[in-house]
Amino acid sequence: MLRPTRLLALASLVALALLYWSPLQSYEHTASLVRQRERQVSALSAQGRELQARIASVQSGAGLVREARRLGFVKPGEQLFIVRGIDAWRAKH
């Protein structure tokens, strides 16, 4: 049989565990969010470095025009034509 002092000690341990449960859960959730944000920052940093390298590689006017054409830009007065099926045509010939 449990003595009243042991019962009180057990009840206080349970109460203490319940008091720590919510902060520990909150801490774990916050730590998970921090890890997720760190992965996002890492991915965005890599993307930024890649974009900086692309900017550095397009230093000449011809390179800039080539990159603009790749992105679908046209010069004023030009007409854009979209040709489809080039890969199929190349495979045939």
VENTAPE-V797697 format. One record per pair of residues at least 4 apart in sequence whose C-alpha atoms are under 7 Angstrom apart, sorted by the first residue. I is the first residue (numbers start at 1). J is the second residue. D is the distance in Angstrom with one decimal. If there is no record, write none. Layout:
i: <I I>
j: <J J>
d: <D D>
This chain:
i: <2 2 3 4 5 6 7 8 9 10 11 12 13 14 15 16 17 20 21 22 23 24 25 26 27 28 29 30 31 32 33 34 35 36 37 38 39 40 41 42 43 44 45 46 47 48 49 50 51 52 53 54 58 58 59 59 60 61 62 63 64 65 66 67 68 68 69 69 74 74 85 86 87 88 89>
j: <6 7 7 8 9 10 11 12 13 14 15 16 17 18 19 20 21 24 25 26 27 28 29 30 31 32 33 34 35 36 37 38 39 40 41 42 43 44 45 46 47 48 49 50 51 52 53 54 55 56 57 58 63 64 63 64 64 65 66 67 68 69 70 71 72 73 73 74 78 80 89 90 91 92 93>
d: <6.2 6.1 6.1 6.0 6.1 6.0 6.1 6.1 6.2 6.3 6.1 6.0 6.1 6.2 6.2 6.4 6.2 6.1 6.2 6.1 6.0 6.2 6.2 6.1 6.1 6.1 6.3 6.2 6.3 6.3 6.2 6.1 6.3 6.4 6.1 6.1 6.2 6.1 6.0 6.3 6.2 6.0 6.2 6.2 6.2 6.1 6.2 6.3 6.2 6.2 6.2 6.3 4.9 5.4 6.5 6.9 6.3 6.2 6.1 6.1 6.1 6.1 6.2 6.3 6.4 5.4 5.2 6.6 6.2 6.8 6.2 6.1 6.1 6.3 6.3>
